[in-house]
Amino acid sequence: MKRTRNWSEAPQELLGLIAECFNRIEDYVRFGAVCLSWQSVIVDQRRRNFTPKTLPWLMLPLQEKDEDGNYNDTSNAFNYSGERHYKLNLPNAFDWCCWGSPFGWLIIAPGQHQLEICNPLSNVRYPLPPLSTLEDFSQKKYYFRKAILAFIPSGSPSILPVKDQLVAVISFRGHGNLYFARLGDKAWTSVQIPKSSNDSDDMLYFNNQFYVVDTEGLVRSFDITSGNPVGIEFALAPGNIHEHGWGDGDEDLQFYLVELMGELHMVVKYQYWDSELPESPSSRPFKNWHMYFFRVYRLDLCTRKWKEVFTLGDYALFVGHNTSFSLLVSDYPEYQNSSIFFTDDLYDWDLQSGGDMGIFNLETISMQPWNLDDDMVGPLYSHPVLFVPTLC
């Protein structure tokens, strides 16, 4: 007589080890839906501050017409493996204003004067302070340039509500001002930055400080626990960012800050507008020429000098219209070492075209496109967004 097993009685320790092997949020959800016993394993892991290894998703916000001819705000989201994609409903997101993060949450703008964070899987939302609370709101018309999220460690082993840990930092086009707010704050707090400062390209929470890089590669730091936060000059731009010997300098540079292996790194994206690029430098020949090129620098915190690196080791980087982040490639066999996944976040970007997105390999100096089907890209109302999904 064949004996059947009651899998609901499987040891909790074994089930926990199985759940820790997942790298797709779909598997994590299905596992918890099997029975109450298996669901309790997932709940217990959340209490222990366990974060499942989950593949990042690329979200393409679209505008599609329904049967009545009205536009619906939806999004195609898929992981890099391209095995499947999902329709997400993202209503009332303002044009060009949606930013991703590695924490599962997006920053969206349901109107010109309001921001909120949103989990696109659970549709849970928290409002951020209205922009009318900015000290010079009545004098300026704001165009969002960048918005990031940062989880501030609480020191508690238990998982606190998102609103007790999450901080948003925003910058605007046309001036170097920075503002931040925790969820639940009534108003935005400004960071004192010299009036002559350039716009901010990217921000990052690292080593209990916030760091911001401007459009010239200058890095400042500030502490949000201070009663009157001030942006202090921290590191100059790498000295050789323009010394590549390629063409006549007809390129746009964009800067990103990312934590990699516990150290602060700067990613520089070069965008060339000429269709024919010059011959490659003999020191590091290209296998293929493309309209984009990347360089990566690591900061020596003692000297505050940048040193160029030519490999990311066992890591991949994700930059674009999102909080920049890195992932250990060994956790994700779909990815190659030293890859930089990027989405186009320039502000004269053609929304109708789908934008330029790709994967640059720092070691092989080669480029490949995202594996996108034609039916997944349509008229976009916001930039493509990279984020790591979570149900929490």
C-alpha atoms as a printed R data frame, in Angstrom:
    type eleno elety resid chain resno       x      y       z
1   ATOM     1    CA   MET     A     1   0.000  0.000   0.000
2   ATOM     2    CA   LYS     A     2   1.442  3.325  -1.081
3   ATOM     3    CA   ARG     A     3   1.884  5.735   1.782
4   ATOM     4    CA   THR     A     4   1.053  9.404   1.187
5   ATOM     5    CA   ARG     A     5   2.835 12.199   2.995
6   ATOM     6    CA   ASN     A     6   1.141 15.063   4.767
7   ATOM     7    CA   TRP     A     7   3.350 17.956   3.686
8   ATOM     8    CA   SER     A     8   1.601 20.322   6.095
9   ATOM     9    CA   GLU     A     9   3.434 18.429   8.852
10  ATOM    10    CA   ALA     A    10   6.888 18.964   7.346
11  ATOM    11    CA   PRO     A    11   9.453 20.318   9.845
12  ATOM    12    CA   GLN     A    12   9.387 24.105  10.099
13  ATOM    13    CA   GLU     A    13  13.183 24.273   9.913
14  ATOM    14    CA   LEU     A    14  13.178 22.400   6.598
15  ATOM    15    CA   LEU     A    15  10.462 24.607   5.152
16  ATOM    16    CA   GLY     A    16  12.406 27.694   6.203
17  ATOM    17    CA   LEU     A    17  15.514 26.499   4.376
18  ATOM    18    CA   ILE     A    18  13.426 25.837   1.244
19  ATOM    19    CA   ALA     A    19  11.861 29.314   1.330
20  ATOM    20    CA   GLU     A    20  15.280 30.960   1.620
21  ATOM    21    CA   CYS     A    21  16.255 29.448  -1.756
22  ATOM    22    CA   PHE     A    22  13.580 31.314  -3.713
23  ATOM    23    CA   ASN     A    23  14.628 34.182  -5.984
24  ATOM    24    CA   ARG     A    24  11.208 35.088  -7.370
25  ATOM    25    CA   ILE     A    25   8.470 36.841  -5.445
26  ATOM    26    CA   GLU     A    26   5.931 34.601  -7.212
27  ATOM    27    CA   ASP     A    27   7.419 31.478  -5.615
28  ATOM    28    CA   TYR     A    28   7.462 33.162  -2.222
29  ATOM    29    CA   VAL     A    29   3.739 33.953  -2.515
30  ATOM    30    CA   ARG     A    30   2.778 30.503  -3.769
31  ATOM    31    CA   PHE     A    31   4.719 28.838  -0.957
32  ATOM    32    CA   GLY     A    32   2.762 30.741   1.691
33  ATOM    33    CA   ALA     A    33  -0.538 29.936  -0.036
34  ATOM    34    CA   VAL     A    34  -0.144 26.151   0.245
35  ATOM    35    CA   CYS     A    35  -1.521 25.829   3.766
36  ATOM    36    CA   LEU     A    36  -1.546 27.551   7.161
37  ATOM    37    CA   SER     A    37   1.559 25.660   8.270
38  ATOM    38    CA   TRP     A    38   3.597 26.836   5.287
39  ATOM    39    CA   GLN     A    39   2.208 30.350   5.594
40  ATOM    40    CA   SER     A    40   3.383 30.473   9.220
41  ATOM    41    CA   VAL     A    41   6.954 29.891   7.987
42  ATOM    42    CA   ILE     A    42   6.716 32.983   5.813
43  ATOM    43    CA   VAL     A    43   5.253 35.035   8.667
44  ATOM    44    CA   ASP     A    44   8.014 33.860  11.007
45  ATOM    45    CA   GLN     A    45  10.684 34.850   8.507
46  ATOM    46    CA   ARG     A    46   9.234 38.328   8.224
47  ATOM    47    CA   ARG     A    47   9.323 38.673  12.003
48  ATOM    48    CA   ARG     A    48  13.002 37.724  11.927
49  ATOM    49    CA   ASN     A    49  13.613 40.481   9.372
50  ATOM    50    CA   PHE     A    50  14.256 37.930   6.649
51  ATOM    51    CA   THR     A    51  14.238 39.368   3.130
52  ATOM    52    CA   PRO     A    52  13.755 36.850   0.316
53  ATOM    53    CA   LYS     A    53  16.207 36.961  -2.574
54  ATOM    54    CA   THR     A    54  14.003 38.376  -5.307
55  ATOM    55    CA   LEU     A    55  14.799 39.214  -8.907
56  ATOM    56    CA   PRO     A    56  14.451 42.925  -9.713
57  ATOM    57    CA   TRP     A    57  11.600 43.850 -11.993
58  ATOM    58    CA   LEU     A    58  11.525 46.333 -14.837
59  ATOM    59    CA   MET     A    59   8.281 48.283 -14.916
60  ATOM    60    CA   LEU     A    60   7.084 50.007 -18.075
61  ATOM    61    CA   PRO     A    61   4.212 52.397 -17.225
62  ATOM    62    CA   LEU     A    62   1.804 52.472 -20.162
63  ATOM    63    CA   GLN     A    63  -1.329 54.247 -21.264
64  ATOM    64    CA   GLU     A    64  -3.819 51.844 -22.815
65  ATOM    65    CA   LYS     A    65  -7.356 52.460 -24.029
66  ATOM    66    CA   ASP     A    66 -10.255 50.467 -22.662
67  ATOM    67    CA   GLU     A    67 -13.359 49.407 -24.608
68  ATOM    68    CA   ASP     A    68 -14.832 52.890 -24.229
69  ATOM    69    CA   GLY     A    69 -11.730 54.579 -25.614
70  ATOM    70    CA   ASN     A    70 -10.592 55.914 -22.236
71  ATOM    71    CA   TYR     A    71  -6.970 55.636 -21.113
72  ATOM    72    CA   ASN     A    72  -6.136 53.291 -18.247
73  ATOM    73    CA   ASP     A    73  -2.918 53.691 -16.289
74  ATOM    74    CA   THR     A    74  -1.267 50.266 -16.264
75  ATOM    75    CA   SER     A    75   2.231 48.876 -16.182
76  ATOM    76    CA   ASN     A    76   3.990 45.924 -17.721
77  ATOM    77    CA   ALA     A    77   6.373 44.463 -15.160
78  ATOM    78    CA   PHE     A    78   8.736 41.571 -15.759
79  ATOM    79    CA   ASN     A    79  11.945 40.080 -14.430
80  ATOM    80    CA   TYR     A    80  15.089 39.847 -16.514
81  ATOM    81    CA   SER     A    81  14.658 36.152 -17.217
82  ATOM    82    CA   GLY     A    82  11.702 37.186 -19.380
83  ATOM    83    CA   GLU     A    83   9.718 34.070 -18.507
84  ATOM    84    CA   ARG     A    84   6.563 36.003 -17.763
85  ATOM    85    CA   HIS     A    85   5.286 39.498 -17.233
86  ATOM    86    CA   TYR     A    86   2.436 41.035 -15.248
87  ATOM    87    CA   LYS     A    87  -0.047 43.832 -15.595
88  ATOM    88    CA   LEU     A    88   0.042 46.224 -12.643
89  ATOM    89    CA   ASN     A    89  -2.518 48.930 -12.007
90  ATOM    90    CA   LEU     A    90  -0.886 52.245 -11.104
91  ATOM    91    CA   PRO     A    91  -3.670 54.838 -11.147
92  ATOM    92    CA   ASN     A    92  -3.174 58.582 -10.921
93  ATOM    93    CA   ALA     A    93   0.585 58.548 -11.372
94  ATOM    94    CA   PHE     A    94   1.597 61.945 -12.731
95  ATOM    95    CA   ASP     A    95   3.492 62.125 -16.052
96  ATOM    96    CA   TRP     A    96   7.227 61.313 -15.811
97  ATOM    97    CA   CYS     A    97   7.047 60.986 -12.022
98  ATOM    98    CA   CYS     A    98   7.615 57.452 -10.792
99  ATOM    99    CA   TRP     A    99  10.806 56.219  -9.143
100 ATOM   100    CA   GLY     A   100  11.776 52.688  -8.141
101 ATOM   101    CA   SER     A   101  13.736 51.312  -5.190
102 ATOM   102    CA   PRO     A   102  15.276 48.045  -3.951
103 ATOM   103    CA   PHE     A   103  12.754 48.009  -1.082
104 ATOM   104    CA   GLY     A   104   9.623 47.142  -3.071
105 ATOM   105    CA   TRP     A   105   8.198 50.657  -2.825
106 ATOM   106    CA   LEU     A   106   7.807 53.303  -5.532
107 ATOM   107    CA   ILE     A   107   7.592 57.062  -5.195
108 ATOM   108    CA   ILE     A   108   4.778 58.338  -7.366
109 ATOM   109    CA   ALA     A   109   3.186 61.716  -7.965
110 ATOM   110    CA   PRO     A   110  -0.617 61.537  -8.052
111 ATOM   111    CA   GLY     A   111  -0.574 65.301  -8.728
112 ATOM   112    CA   GLN     A   112   1.847 68.153  -9.306
113 ATOM   113    CA   HIS     A   113   1.794 69.149  -5.631
114 ATOM   114    CA   GLN     A   114   1.775 65.756  -3.909
115 ATOM   115    CA   LEU     A   115   4.022 62.703  -3.622
116 ATOM   116    CA   GLU     A   116   3.366 59.338  -2.035
117 ATOM   117    CA   ILE     A   117   4.999 55.944  -1.779
118 ATOM   118    CA   CYS     A   118   3.233 52.931  -3.190
119 ATOM   119    CA   ASN     A   119   3.710 49.175  -3.180
120 ATOM   120    CA   PRO     A   120   2.545 48.245  -6.704
121 ATOM   121    CA   LEU     A   121   1.863 44.621  -5.708
122 ATOM   122    CA   SER     A   122  -0.271 45.227  -2.622
123 ATOM   123    CA   ASN     A   123  -1.396 48.753  -3.669
124 ATOM   124    CA   VAL     A   124  -0.656 49.979  -0.126
125 ATOM   125    CA   ARG     A   125   0.083 53.714  -0.157
126 ATOM   126    CA   TYR     A   126   1.436 56.275   2.276
127 ATOM   127    CA   PRO     A   127   1.274 60.030   1.614
128 ATOM   128    CA   LEU     A   128   4.355 62.218   1.817
129 ATOM   129    CA   PRO     A   129   4.045 65.852   2.965
130 ATOM   130    CA   PRO     A   130   2.480 68.160   0.374
131 ATOM   131    CA   LEU     A   131   4.951 70.153  -1.696
132 ATOM   132    CA   SER     A   132   3.207 73.320  -0.550
133 ATOM   133    CA   THR     A   133   5.142 72.902   2.714
134 ATOM   134    CA   LEU     A   134   8.427 73.686   0.931
135 ATOM   135    CA   GLU     A   135   9.737 77.016   2.161
136 ATOM   136    CA   ASP     A   136   9.885 78.618  -1.303
137 ATOM   137    CA   PHE     A   137   7.028 76.733  -2.914
138 ATOM   138    CA   SER     A   138   5.079 79.826  -3.979
139 ATOM   139    CA   GLN     A   139   8.081 81.264  -5.828
140 ATOM   140    CA   LYS     A   140   9.017 78.332  -8.026
141 ATOM   141    CA   LYS     A   141   7.440 75.910 -10.428
142 ATOM   142    CA   TYR     A   142   8.816 72.510  -9.594
143 ATOM   143    CA   TYR     A   143  10.004 69.892 -12.082
144 ATOM   144    CA   PHE     A   144  11.082 66.700 -10.378
145 ATOM   145    CA   ARG     A   145  14.604 65.566 -11.159
146 ATOM   146    CA   LYS     A   146  15.260 62.677  -8.764
147 ATOM   147    CA   ALA     A   147  13.616 60.962  -5.817
148 ATOM   148    CA   ILE     A   148  15.054 58.146  -3.712
149 ATOM   149    CA   LEU     A   149  14.010 56.021  -0.770
150 ATOM   150    CA   ALA     A   150  16.157 54.876   2.138
151 ATOM   151    CA   PHE     A   151  15.420 52.502   4.997
152 ATOM   152    CA   ILE     A   152  16.999 53.839   8.187
153 ATOM   153    CA   PRO     A   153  18.057 50.920  10.460
154 ATOM   154    CA   SER     A   154  16.171 51.060  13.733
155 ATOM   155    CA   GLY     A   155  18.430 48.716  15.705
156 ATOM   156    CA   SER     A   156  15.382 46.653  16.635
157 ATOM   157    CA   PRO     A   157  15.257 42.972  15.634
158 ATOM   158    CA   SER     A   158  11.561 43.232  14.900
159 ATOM   159    CA   ILE     A   159  10.169 44.704  11.729
160 ATOM   160    CA   LEU     A   160   8.815 48.187  12.337
161 ATOM   161    CA   PRO     A   161   6.073 49.693  10.182
162 ATOM   162    CA   VAL     A   162   7.384 51.162   6.937
163 ATOM   163    CA   LYS     A   163   6.482 54.663   8.074
164 ATOM   164    CA   ASP     A   164   8.899 54.393  11.015
165 ATOM   165    CA   GLN     A   165  11.918 53.583   8.854
166 ATOM   166    CA   LEU     A   166  11.457 54.996   5.365
167 ATOM   167    CA   VAL     A   167  12.861 58.372   4.292
168 ATOM   168    CA   ALA     A   168  12.329 60.073   0.943
169 ATOM   169    CA   VAL     A   169  14.744 62.604  -0.555
170 ATOM   170    CA   ILE     A   170  13.786 64.723  -3.552
171 ATOM   171    CA   SER     A   171  15.500 67.226  -5.798
172 ATOM   172    CA   PHE     A   172  14.194 69.479  -8.545
173 ATOM   173    CA   ARG     A   173  15.425 70.757 -11.876
174 ATOM   174    CA   GLY     A   174  16.813 74.244 -12.106
175 ATOM   175    CA   HIS     A   175  18.343 74.583  -8.628
176 ATOM   176    CA   GLY     A   176  20.453 72.535  -6.255
177 ATOM   177    CA   ASN     A   177  17.968 72.415  -3.378
178 ATOM   178    CA   LEU     A   178  17.375 69.136  -1.558
179 ATOM   179    CA   TYR     A   179  14.478 68.127   0.671
180 ATOM   180    CA   PHE     A   180  13.719 65.067   2.754
181 ATOM   181    CA   ALA     A   181  10.814 63.708   4.787
182 ATOM   182    CA   ARG     A   182   9.952 60.647   6.828
183 ATOM   183    CA   LEU     A   183   6.547 59.135   6.398
184 ATOM   184    CA   GLY     A   184   4.223 60.819   8.860
185 ATOM   185    CA   ASP     A   185   6.030 64.173   8.732
186 ATOM   186    CA   LYS     A   186   3.822 67.198   8.238
187 ATOM   187    CA   ALA     A   187   6.336 69.120   6.130
188 ATOM   188    CA   TRP     A   188   9.479 68.658   4.057
189 ATOM   189    CA   THR     A   189  12.823 69.577   5.621
190 ATOM   190    CA   SER     A   190  15.304 71.469   3.452
191 ATOM   191    CA   VAL     A   191  19.022 70.766   3.323
192 ATOM   192    CA   GLN     A   192  21.198 73.851   3.176
193 ATOM   193    CA   ILE     A   193  23.140 73.784  -0.098
194 ATOM   194    CA   PRO     A   194  25.117 76.706  -1.620
195 ATOM   195    CA   LYS     A   195  22.905 78.712  -3.938
196 ATOM   196    CA   SER     A   196  25.374 78.307  -6.791
197 ATOM   197    CA   SER     A   197  25.167 74.510  -6.664
198 ATOM   198    CA   ASN     A   198  24.349 72.423  -9.704
199 ATOM   199    CA   ASP     A   199  21.342 70.138  -9.923
200 ATOM   200    CA   SER     A   200  21.560 66.813  -8.121
201 ATOM   201    CA   ASP     A   201  21.985 63.716 -10.278
202 ATOM   202    CA   ASP     A   202  21.649 61.073  -7.552
203 ATOM   203    CA   MET     A   203  21.473 60.516  -3.780
204 ATOM   204    CA   LEU     A   204  22.294 57.576  -1.544
205 ATOM   205    CA   TYR     A   205  22.042 56.604   2.137
206 ATOM   206    CA   PHE     A   206  25.385 55.108   3.159
207 ATOM   207    CA   ASN     A   207  27.200 54.705   6.503
208 ATOM   208    CA   ASN     A   208  24.512 56.619   8.419
209 ATOM   209    CA   GLN     A   209  24.818 59.630   6.104
210 ATOM   210    CA   PHE     A   210  23.162 60.838   2.951
211 ATOM   211    CA   TYR     A   211  25.394 61.524  -0.024
212 ATOM   212    CA   VAL     A   212  24.420 63.513  -3.105
213 ATOM   213    CA   VAL     A   213  26.295 63.880  -6.394
214 ATOM   214    CA   ASP     A   214  25.617 66.839  -8.659
215 ATOM   215    CA   THR     A   215  25.743 67.115 -12.433
216 ATOM   216    CA   GLU     A   216  29.491 67.835 -12.330
217 ATOM   217    CA   GLY     A   217  30.368 64.846 -10.151
218 ATOM   218    CA   LEU     A   218  30.866 66.777  -6.897
219 ATOM   219    CA   VAL     A   219  29.710 64.779  -3.846
220 ATOM   220    CA   ARG     A   220  28.255 66.337  -0.694
221 ATOM   221    CA   SER     A   221  27.084 64.663   2.504
222 ATOM   222    CA   PHE     A   222  24.444 65.615   5.070
223 ATOM   223    CA   ASP     A   223  22.996 64.209   8.280
224 ATOM   224    CA   ILE     A   224  19.201 64.188   8.627
225 ATOM   225    CA   THR     A   225  19.437 63.769  12.433
226 ATOM   226    CA   SER     A   226  20.820 67.285  12.662
227 ATOM   227    CA   GLY     A   227  18.327 69.987  13.558
228 ATOM   228    CA   ASN     A   228  19.577 72.097  10.660
229 ATOM   229    CA   PRO     A   229  21.046 69.718   8.029
230 ATOM   230    CA   VAL     A   230  23.770 71.191   5.840
231 ATOM   231    CA   GLY     A   231  25.249 69.718   2.666
232 ATOM   232    CA   ILE     A   232  29.016 69.577   3.216
233 ATOM   233    CA   GLU     A   233  31.465 69.120   0.351
234 ATOM   234    CA   PHE     A   234  32.760 65.579   0.704
235 ATOM   235    CA   ALA     A   235  34.621 64.525  -2.464
236 ATOM   236    CA   LEU     A   236  35.501 66.131  -5.778
237 ATOM   237    CA   ALA     A   237  34.671 64.456  -9.084
238 ATOM   238    CA   PRO     A   238  37.156 61.881 -10.408
239 ATOM   239    CA   GLY     A   239  39.951 63.740 -12.142
240 ATOM   240    CA   ASN     A   240  39.952 61.727 -15.345
241 ATOM   241    CA   ILE     A   241  36.267 61.561 -16.280
242 ATOM   242    CA   HIS     A   242  36.901 63.705 -19.394
243 ATOM   243    CA   GLU     A   243  40.308 62.244 -20.223
244 ATOM   244    CA   HIS     A   244  39.141 59.332 -22.331
245 ATOM   245    CA   GLY     A   245  40.415 60.560 -25.713
246 ATOM   246    CA   TRP     A   246  37.174 59.721 -27.490
247 ATOM   247    CA   GLY     A   247  35.915 62.287 -29.963
248 ATOM   248    CA   ASP     A   248  35.513 65.999 -29.199
249 ATOM   249    CA   GLY     A   249  33.704 65.699 -25.870
250 ATOM   250    CA   ASP     A   250  30.249 65.800 -27.473
251 ATOM   251    CA   GLU     A   251  28.590 63.683 -24.816
252 ATOM   252    CA   ASP     A   252  26.284 63.933 -21.822
253 ATOM   253    CA   LEU     A   253  27.474 62.653 -18.463
254 ATOM   254    CA   GLN     A   254  25.232 61.372 -15.723
255 ATOM   255    CA   PHE     A   255  26.365 60.352 -12.234
256 ATOM   256    CA   TYR     A   256  25.036 57.727  -9.837
257 ATOM   257    CA   LEU     A   257  26.036 56.719  -6.302
258 ATOM   258    CA   VAL     A   258  25.775 53.104  -5.208
259 ATOM   259    CA   GLU     A   259  26.960 50.977  -2.292
260 ATOM   260    CA   LEU     A   260  29.003 48.002  -3.442
261 ATOM   261    CA   MET     A   261  30.648 45.523  -1.057
262 ATOM   262    CA   GLY     A   262  30.374 48.004   1.799
263 ATOM   263    CA   GLU     A   263  32.099 50.825  -0.103
264 ATOM   264    CA   LEU     A   264  30.857 53.948  -1.845
265 ATOM   265    CA   HIS     A   265  31.052 53.836  -5.651
266 ATOM   266    CA   MET     A   266  30.279 56.323  -8.395
267 ATOM   267    CA   VAL     A   267  28.922 55.233 -11.774
268 ATOM   268    CA   VAL     A   268  29.427 57.616 -14.690
269 ATOM   269    CA   LYS     A   269  27.222 57.153 -17.741
270 ATOM   270    CA   TYR     A   270  28.393 58.656 -21.028
271 ATOM   271    CA   GLN     A   271  25.752 59.244 -23.661
272 ATOM   272    CA   TYR     A   272  26.983 60.056 -27.159
273 ATOM   273    CA   TRP     A   273  24.776 61.819 -29.653
274 ATOM   274    CA   ASP     A   274  26.874 61.221 -32.800
275 ATOM   275    CA   SER     A   275  25.882 58.143 -34.737
276 ATOM   276    CA   GLU     A   276  29.502 57.447 -35.690
277 ATOM   277    CA   LEU     A   277  31.858 57.232 -32.743
278 ATOM   278    CA   PRO     A   278  35.653 57.476 -32.991
279 ATOM   279    CA   GLU     A   279  38.057 54.587 -32.890
280 ATOM   280    CA   SER     A   280  38.487 52.984 -29.488
281 ATOM   281    CA   PRO     A   281  41.501 53.884 -27.314
282 ATOM   282    CA   SER     A   282  44.302 51.365 -27.686
283 ATOM   283    CA   SER     A   283  44.587 50.889 -23.912
284 ATOM   284    CA   ARG     A   284  41.120 49.359 -23.581
285 ATOM   285    CA   PRO     A   285  39.753 48.463 -27.032
286 ATOM   286    CA   PHE     A   286  36.030 48.099 -27.548
287 ATOM   287    CA   LYS     A   287  34.520 45.000 -29.103
288 ATOM   288    CA   ASN     A   288  31.463 46.979 -30.173
289 ATOM   289    CA   TRP     A   289  30.681 50.673 -30.236
290 ATOM   290    CA   HIS     A   290  27.411 51.864 -28.766
291 ATOM   291    CA   MET     A   291  25.815 55.152 -27.851
292 ATOM   292    CA   TYR     A   292  26.421 54.498 -24.142
293 ATOM   293    CA   PHE     A   293  29.535 53.834 -22.128
294 ATOM   294    CA   PHE     A   294  30.087 53.453 -18.377
295 ATOM   295    CA   ARG     A   295  32.945 53.958 -15.951
296 ATOM   296    CA   VAL     A   296  32.910 53.010 -12.267
297 ATOM   297    CA   TYR     A   297  34.953 54.524  -9.428
298 ATOM   298    CA   ARG     A   298  35.498 53.457  -5.820
299 ATOM   299    CA   LEU     A   299  35.989 56.088  -3.110
300 ATOM   300    CA   ASP     A   300  38.857 55.855  -0.635
301 ATOM   301    CA   LEU     A   301  37.180 57.239   2.489
302 ATOM   302    CA   CYS     A   302  40.559 58.136   4.033
303 ATOM   303    CA   THR     A   303  41.868 60.243   1.139
304 ATOM   304    CA   ARG     A   304  38.450 60.977  -0.387
305 ATOM   305    CA   LYS     A   305  39.894 60.216  -3.794
306 ATOM   306    CA   TRP     A   306  38.264 58.128  -6.497
307 ATOM   307    CA   LYS     A   307  39.964 55.134  -8.096
308 ATOM   308    CA   GLU     A   308  38.609 53.643 -11.301
309 ATOM   309    CA   VAL     A   309  37.668 49.961 -11.172
310 ATOM   310    CA   PHE     A   310  37.348 47.703 -14.201
311 ATOM   311    CA   THR     A   311  35.347 44.872 -12.662
312 ATOM   312    CA   LEU     A   312  32.419 44.595 -10.271
313 ATOM   313    CA   GLY     A   313  33.426 41.122  -9.186
314 ATOM   314    CA   ASP     A   314  30.424 38.943  -8.399
315 ATOM   315    CA   TYR     A   315  27.979 41.877  -8.501
316 ATOM   316    CA   ALA     A   316  25.586 43.683 -10.842
317 ATOM   317    CA   LEU     A   317  24.480 47.310 -10.580
318 ATOM   318    CA   PHE     A   318  21.056 48.819 -11.303
319 ATOM   319    CA   VAL     A   319  20.838 52.534 -12.154
320 ATOM   320    CA   GLY     A   320  18.284 54.796 -13.747
321 ATOM   321    CA   HIS     A   321  14.952 56.178 -12.555
322 ATOM   322    CA   ASN     A   322  15.388 54.411  -9.226
323 ATOM   323    CA   THR     A   323  17.381 54.366  -6.025
324 ATOM   324    CA   SER     A   324  20.680 52.897  -7.251
325 ATOM   325    CA   PHE     A   325  21.527 49.459  -5.848
326 ATOM   326    CA   SER     A   326  23.767 46.411  -6.282
327 ATOM   327    CA   LEU     A   327  23.043 42.682  -6.096
328 ATOM   328    CA   LEU     A   328  25.229 39.637  -5.560
329 ATOM   329    CA   VAL     A   329  25.157 37.747  -8.868
330 ATOM   330    CA   SER     A   330  25.640 34.321  -7.273
331 ATOM   331    CA   ASP     A   331  22.129 34.720  -5.812
332 ATOM   332    CA   TYR     A   332  20.735 35.287  -9.320
333 ATOM   333    CA   PRO     A   333  22.073 32.885 -11.986
334 ATOM   334    CA   GLU     A   334  20.258 34.885 -14.693
335 ATOM   335    CA   TYR     A   335  22.790 37.703 -14.350
336 ATOM   336    CA   GLN     A   336  26.402 38.028 -15.495
337 ATOM   337    CA   ASN     A   337  29.252 39.358 -13.378
338 ATOM   338    CA   SER     A   338  30.103 43.056 -13.721
339 ATOM   339    CA   SER     A   339  26.828 43.961 -15.462
340 ATOM   340    CA   ILE     A   340  25.270 47.421 -15.219
341 ATOM   341    CA   PHE     A   341  21.522 47.385 -15.866
342 ATOM   342    CA   PHE     A   342  20.344 50.862 -16.839
343 ATOM   343    CA   THR     A   343  17.232 52.674 -17.935
344 ATOM   344    CA   ASP     A   344  17.206 56.055 -19.633
345 ATOM   345    CA   ASP     A   345  16.363 58.856 -17.201
346 ATOM   346    CA   LEU     A   346  17.285 61.929 -19.248
347 ATOM   347    CA   TYR     A   347  14.609 64.604 -19.271
348 ATOM   348    CA   ASP     A   348  14.436 65.140 -23.012
349 ATOM   349    CA   TRP     A   349  13.754 61.447 -23.404
350 ATOM   350    CA   ASP     A   350  11.153 60.377 -26.000
351 ATOM   351    CA   LEU     A   351   8.386 58.664 -24.042
352 ATOM   352    CA   GLN     A   352   6.772 57.314 -27.168
353 ATOM   353    CA   SER     A   353   9.872 55.389 -28.263
354 ATOM   354    CA   GLY     A   354  10.286 53.280 -25.139
355 ATOM   355    CA   GLY     A   355  13.579 54.939 -24.311
356 ATOM   356    CA   ASP     A   356  17.089 53.547 -24.419
357 ATOM   357    CA   MET     A   357  17.667 50.714 -21.986
358 ATOM   358    CA   GLY     A   358  20.407 48.164 -21.876
359 ATOM   359    CA   ILE     A   359  22.946 46.063 -20.006
360 ATOM   360    CA   PHE     A   360  26.583 47.161 -20.082
361 ATOM   361    CA   ASN     A   361  29.321 44.722 -19.054
362 ATOM   362    CA   LEU     A   362  32.233 46.507 -17.432
363 ATOM   363    CA   GLU     A   363  34.720 43.683 -17.995
364 ATOM   364    CA   THR     A   364  34.003 42.858 -21.630
365 ATOM   365    CA   ILE     A   365  33.104 46.449 -22.636
366 ATOM   366    CA   SER     A   366  30.013 45.185 -24.426
367 ATOM   367    CA   MET     A   367  26.330 46.054 -24.526
368 ATOM   368    CA   GLN     A   368  23.154 44.069 -24.930
369 ATOM   369    CA   PRO     A   369  19.493 45.150 -24.958
370 ATOM   370    CA   TRP     A   370  16.805 44.165 -22.508
371 ATOM   371    CA   ASN     A   371  14.925 41.076 -23.611
372 ATOM   372    CA   LEU     A   372  11.643 42.849 -24.343
373 ATOM   373    CA   ASP     A   373   8.829 41.691 -26.580
374 ATOM   374    CA   ASP     A   374   7.381 44.304 -28.924
375 ATOM   375    CA   ASP     A   375   3.931 43.999 -27.363
376 ATOM   376    CA   MET     A   376   5.346 44.938 -23.935
377 ATOM   377    CA   VAL     A   377   6.424 48.441 -24.955
378 ATOM   378    CA   GLY     A   378   3.808 51.013 -25.907
379 ATOM   379    CA   PRO     A   379   3.151 54.719 -25.337
380 ATOM   380    CA   LEU     A   380   4.700 55.368 -21.923
381 ATOM   381    CA   TYR     A   381   3.567 58.017 -19.455
382 ATOM   382    CA   SER     A   382   6.602 57.629 -17.201
383 ATOM   383    CA   HIS     A   383  10.207 56.499 -17.415
384 ATOM   384    CA   PRO     A   384  10.959 52.774 -17.174
385 ATOM   385    CA   VAL     A   385  11.465 51.904 -13.524
386 ATOM   386    CA   LEU     A   386  13.658 49.302 -11.811
387 ATOM   387    CA   PHE     A   387  12.523 47.977  -8.430
388 ATOM   388    CA   VAL     A   388  12.722 44.877  -6.262
389 ATOM   389    CA   PRO     A   389   9.181 43.633  -5.507
390 ATOM   390    CA   THR     A   390   8.028 42.739  -2.015
391 ATOM   391    CA   LEU     A   391   4.692 42.114  -0.312
392 ATOM   392    CA   CYS     A   392   5.799 43.703   2.974
